[in-house]
Amino acid sequence: MSAAELTPPEAARWAARAGLDLPAERHAAVAAVANHIHSVVSVLRELDFADVPPAAAYHPVQEKHDAAV
């Protein structure tokens, strides 16, 4: 998919290509949601995670729970 916004006819075409039966009244809503998701992901791609270790490196510390107040 290009950087241009997804149009309702394109949403219908992609749904059909994926084998999904998308009613005509849902084309605009699906296109709007896809465009929103694309905008959120594009912002996340701009973030610099160079100093952040991969998730596999995270080891949570097991805390001891104490019921004392």
N, C-alpha and C positions, 0 to 999 in steps of 0.2 A: 504494500500500500504506500502511496506517495505521501508527501507532507501535506498535500491539499486535503481539505475536509472530505469525508465520505458523504456522498449524497444518498438520498433514499433509494433511487434505482440501483446504485452500486451495492448498497446493503442487501437489497433483494437478490442481486446477482451473486454476491458472496454467500448468502444463505443457501441459495439453490445449489451452488457449487459444492457446499459442505453437506448437501443432502437434507437440509432443513426446510420444512414447509413453513414459510413465513407469510402470514396473511398480509394483504395490501395495507390494511390500516396500521400495521406495526412497522412498516418500512421507515417512516420518519423517526419514530421513537428509537429504533435500533441504531439508526445512523447517528442520532444525537448522543446516545450512550457510548457508542464506539468513538465518536469524536472527543467526548469528555475523557474517556480512558486514555486515548492517545495523547491528549494534552497533559494529563497527570504523568504518564510515563515519560514524556519528553522532558518535563521538569526534573524528574528523578535521574534521567540520563545526564543532565548537566551537572549533577552533584559530584564533587571530588571525593572519592573514597580511597584515596591512595594510602592513607595511614591506617585504615581500618582492616583488621585481619578478617579472613573469611569466616563464615559462620561455623565451619567445622572446628575452628580453633577455640571456640567458646566452650568453657567448662564451668557450669554453675556450681557454686559452693553450696553444699547441703547445710541449711541452717537448722539448729536445734531449737525446737519450739518449747517454750516454757509457759506453763499455764499460770504461773505466779503473777499477781498483780502488784 
